[in-house]
Amino acid sequence: MWPICLDMARQAHFLRRPAEIETLRLLDQTHGADEMLDASETLQKRMNLRLDNSKLSSFDERGRTFHHAILATAGVPDVTAVVRRNSGHIDRLRRLSLLSTGKAAQIIRDHGS
């Protein structure tokens, strides 16, 4: 296993963030705020269930599935592959941070706002 490269993780985050922001803008234009809020609340309930069951690997998988779903709903499903191709280092950091007390709950809260 290769060491985690913080510079590559930063660049992956740099790539992912504008993709997510643009996706939300597209979803707002095509689906509206109410539908997005309903979907967010449903996701939060599912993620909380995973958290309550202490299945962090399922939590991580559910997060990837969620991000793919929002990209697909916005009409840009292939962006998932571009983001994933460059996310190895940040994914490893994320998995390590999930072990920190309260981190998974913080992620759920952050996605709800």
N, C-alpha and C positions, 0 to 999 in steps of 0.2 A: 504494500500500500504506500502510495506517495504522500508526502506531507501536504497539508492543506495550504494552499497559496492564497493569502489574504488579498493580494492584488487582483487575482482572477475572480475571487468572490465579490469584490467591489465592482468589478466590471460586469459580472453577471447581474448584480443588483441594478447597476446603471442601465442595462439593457431591459431588464424586466419591468422596472418601475414605469417608464413611459408607455410600454405596451399595456400595462394594467390600467393606467389613467385613460388612455385612448379607448380601451375596451369599455370602460365605464361610461365614457362620453357617448360611444355608439349605442350602448344599451339604453341609456337615458333617452336618446333620440328615438329609438325603435320600440322600447317597451314601457317607458315611463317610470317615474319614481315609485309609485305604489306597487307595481309588479316587482321591481327590484327590491323593495323593502320586504315584501312577502318572501321572496327567494332567500334573502339574507337571514331572516328570522328562522326559516326552515333549516338552513345550513347551520346556524348557531345551535339549534336544538340537536341536530345530528352530531355535531362536533362535541357538544357537551356530553352526549351519551357516550361517545368514544372516550372522552376524558374521564367520565365517571367509571368506566370499565377498565381504566388504566391500560388501555391498549394504544401505546404511543405509536407503534408501527402502523396501526389502522388509522390513527389520527393523521399521520404524515401522508398516507395513501389517500385519505379522504380529501386532504388539502390539495393534492395534485389533481385529483378528479374534479374538485370544485373549480380550480383555475382553468382546466381544460374546458369545462362546461361553460364558463362565462365567455371564453374566447370563441367557442363554437356557436353559442347563442348570438354573439355579436357578428357572426359571419366570417370570422378569421381563424378557423380551427388549426390551420397549419402553423400559426404563430407558436402554438404549444411546442412543436418540435424544435423550432429555432431557440426558444427560451430554454427548453430542457437540454439541448445539445451543449449549452454553455453554462449549465448550472451545477456541475459536479462539486465544485469546491464550496459553493454557498449551501448546497444541499447537505453536505457533510457537517458544516457549521451549524445548520439548522437542527439537524438530528442531535448533535451534541447539546445545543441549547435547550432542546425539549426536555432534557434530563434535569434541568434546573427547576427547583420548586416554583410552581406558579407560572411558568413560561407558557405552557399550553393554554391555560386560562386567559393569559394576557393576549395571546394570538387571537383567540375567539373574540375577546372584547374589542380588539383593534379592528377586526373585520366587520364588527357590528356598527362601527361609527362611520 
